[in-house]
Amino acid sequence: MNKKVTLKQIARELDVSISTVSKALKNSKEISEDTREKVQAFAKLYNYKPNNIA
């Protein structure tokens, strides 16, 4: 079984904060378009799924 990727792992890989990752995945305008695209592409590549329990 594959281990799920987390916000923390995405943040570490892209050298941004966990908050930035969270906002980028929610398509927040507070985050630059470039950063949003990078975060969203990384999340898609690693099949990121939010943890609804967290």
C-alpha positions, 0 to 999 in steps of 0.5 A: 500500500502506498503511503499518502502524501501530506501537506507537511511533505508537500511544503517540505518538498517545495520549500513553502509553509504548510499554510501556503500549501493549504491555501494554494490547494484551496485556490486562494488569491493570497498565494501567487499564481506561480506558487499555486500552480506548483503546489497543485501540480505536485499534489496531483502528481503524488495523488494528494487527497485531503484527510477529512478527519484531520 
